[in-house]
Every structure is written in C-alpha cells, then in structure tokens.
Amino acid sequence: MIKFGKGNLRVPELSRPVYVVAGGMTDFRKAYPEKQSTELCMDAMRMAVLENDLKVDLAEFKRMVNFCVYSQFADHFGDQLLAAAKMHDYLGFDPVGNIEVKTGGATGGSAILAGVTAVASGYASVVPVIGWERMDEVSTRQGNAYIASAADKDFESELGWLYSTNYDLMNQRYYYTYKPSRETLAKVAQKNHRHALSSPFSHLAKEYTIEEILASKVVSGLLTFPECCAMSVGSACIILADEENAFKLTDNPILVKGIGAGSHTLRTADRRDMEILLLPNESPDLYEGRTEKWPGFTGFLAARYAARIAYHTAGITNPLEELDILETHDAFTISDLQTYEDIGLRPYGRGSEFIESGEAYYEGKLPTNLSGGLLGTMHAVGATGIFQVAEILWQLQGKWAKFHERERMWTRFGKEKPRNFKNLQVPNAKTGMAISHAGTGSHVTCAILSREVK
C-alpha cells in the first residue's frame, strides 16, 4: 500500500499571480491537407492576438514575449523531430527561449503548467502556449498504433494497439463493480456531440438519440464509435502573463487560481492499493465499509492527486458548488464517469448521478464540456488541454458568442451554422476548471481559472 509523506501532499504556492489573457484555435478536422502544421499554429496565434480585444498590435505583442511553450504529443505523426523549433521559427519568436512538452494526452495541460510556473517564478512575463497535432498523414490504423505506444510497450501495447481496448477493460470492471445504466454512458456521448453542434471548431458534431449511440458499430467491447474520441488535426493557443503585462494586454484577464499535476504508473497492472486520497469536500467516514480496492481499475489516482492540489491552491472546498463550468478529458464515455468521481463531484461508484441529475448539462449546476469536448469537437492531442482552457477563458470573459455564434466564424471554416444552434454562454460564470489526462491516467493536470482579480 502507498502511504504519502508530508512533502508529497505539500500545496504549491505561486510566487506571483498568473493570468490568461487570450486564446485562439483553428477548427478541427479529420484531415487538413491544405495547411501545414506551421500554418495551423500561425492561425491559432493570430486569432489569440488579433481577435481577443487586446490593447496592442501584433508587432508590439511580439516585442513583449520572453518565453514560449510548445505542445505536441507525437513526432511520429508529422515525421519531424524538434517540430517545436520549426513552429517557433515560423511564428517569428526566435531567439526567445522555448521548450516542448510531451506527457501523452495531458501534453496540452502540462504545457500550460510549464508556462504558468515560468511566469509565477518570475522567469518570464509573457508566455504563449501553443499546441497542435498532425494526425492525417498516416492511416487511422497506424495512428491508433502510434497512440497505443503511449501505453507500456513491454506489457500493454501488444494486447491490442488500440487505446479503446484499454478503456473498455476499465469499462467492464466499472460495470461489474458499480453496475451503472448502459444508457447513462450513452447520455455522456449524446450531450457532448450535441454541444459540438454549436461550435464552428467541431469535428464530430451530431444530434444522436440514445438508441443510435447504443446501436452504433462497436470499437471495443461495450464502447461504440460515438463513445470514443475524435482523431483530429488542428492547433490551439493561449497567452499567459504576469499581472503588470496582463493589464497592459487586456482589460479582462482571467486569473489562474489553481493548478495541479498528478501521475501514476504507465503500466496499469503496477498500481498498488492505497487508502482513498480525500478531497476538501470529503470526510473520512464517506468510504467507511468500502470493500473495493482503490484506485484499482475504476479510478485514476493521478486525477485525484491533481484535483486535490488545484483545489487547495485555489481555495476550493466544494467543487460542485464553487465551479461554474467544467471541461473534462472525455476521451471515452467511461473515462468521463470515472473523472466525475476522481474530482469529487460524486463519491466513488456514483458518478452516473452527475449525469442523471442533469447537473452536467447547460441548464444544470455545473455545465460540463459545453465545448463539445473530445467526443464531439476535437482530440488533436497536443492542442487538447490548451483548447479546453481557451474555451473556459472565453466563457469567463463573456465572449463565448463572439467566437461561436457569429456567422463569419462558421464561413471561415467552410461550415454552415446549424438551425438548431444554441448559445451556450453560461450567465455570469466566474470560475471554471479543465482536466487534461494522459493514457490510462499516467499524467493528469487540473487548472482552475477565475474572474477574481488579486
């Protein structure tokens, strides 16, 4: 059994406030043959600088930048080592220093963490964080094999070369242990694909019935195609700044109120049992009498550890009451249910209640994945965690409609705005959280943003 020491559970302190001032992205597609990755990153950066009501022009902004963080999951897809250097050159930021981050599916969230720590430490004052993925230059089968290489190749990759197989094993165990309704998982997919209908950036927007989701082709075990995330091409960007420069750039910066990271063994079979790590809203007697081992194959220690750090850093004591909007890493419907429990929205074994109560919907207490998430809008892996934070930024700034509702945004990407479009701006949203998740929980980050100004 794992037992934590005092240092393991230390709550980080940011030496100075860090703000998100702007976000940008391309749309996301199965294939983007007309644009190179460099052009996609440029499009995302141009949106961030030129369309977020910043108070400086592009030339002045470039003179303010003193560090960059890049985020790409796999060199394999684009067949280019040191791709970040290529993006950096193309964006015109040399000779400013830069790093490239890789932590699987959590790469975007980890890149944001790197940018936040650079600003918070005083090393940098204005930091663009740019992510992308090029997943259209290989076949879907080969792409899935590349992604499965992020599992333990000594033991796990050979079992299927398909991450949906890994998650269906978790799905099967979760069903055996907690016996949720099959329809509940389908409702997660239905909700997120429906939200994607209101996004001009979306890859897999569609109105599904529950029956259609359950009757769709099976990818692995119980998981059907609408319950598995997209493999997308695209780019996303946010701009981080210290307080002085944040207010030089915008009148409406959003505070990074808390951020946390967690990890767990790459090989899931190496995960040892332990007492459940409690969150601020949980008491020791909550799991009294529980017989199921934890985290086992139904929970993610990395997600709980990251959430605990972020909650304590941000002063969050009851996430369901204090958060106004949430973006989860809904790579598969089952991973969403697991995440609801890992971050304390429901006790372990009761994640389905968050969906069935209606709280996860736009009209509910904590609207979740209004962006369309990974199921409906995108999973261009290196861009995903950054995309999530950009969406939350726009919600907290009250700019969701500016980037989603205007006809010219739809025509820019060659799309027609649907007649059943819905304005998903959350009224008076003040605090939001994004979960960035890798593999079967090897790396997870949790970022909490707030309109609060220190």
ABEGO torsion letter per residue (X at the ends): XBBBBAAAABBBBBABBBBBABBBBBBBBABBAABBAAAAAAAAAAAAAAAAGBABBAAAAAAABABBBBBBABAAAAGBBGAAAAAAAAAGAOABBBBBBBBEAAAAAAAAAAAAAAAAAGABABBBBBBBBBAAABBAAAAAAAAAAABBAAAAAAAGGBAAAAAAAAAAAAAAAAGBBAAAAAAAAAAAAAAAAABAABAABBBBBAAAAAABBBABEABBAAABBBBBBEBBBBBBBBAAAAAAABABBBBBABBBBBBBBABAAABBBBBBBBBAABBAAAABGBABBOAEAABBAAAAAAAAAAAAAAGBABAAAABABBBBBBABAAAAAAAAAAAGABBBGAAAAAAAAGAABAABABBBGAAGEAAAABBBAAAAAAAAAAAAAAAAAGAAAAAAABAAAAAAAGBBBBAABBBABBBGBABBBBBBBBEAGABBBBBBBBABBX
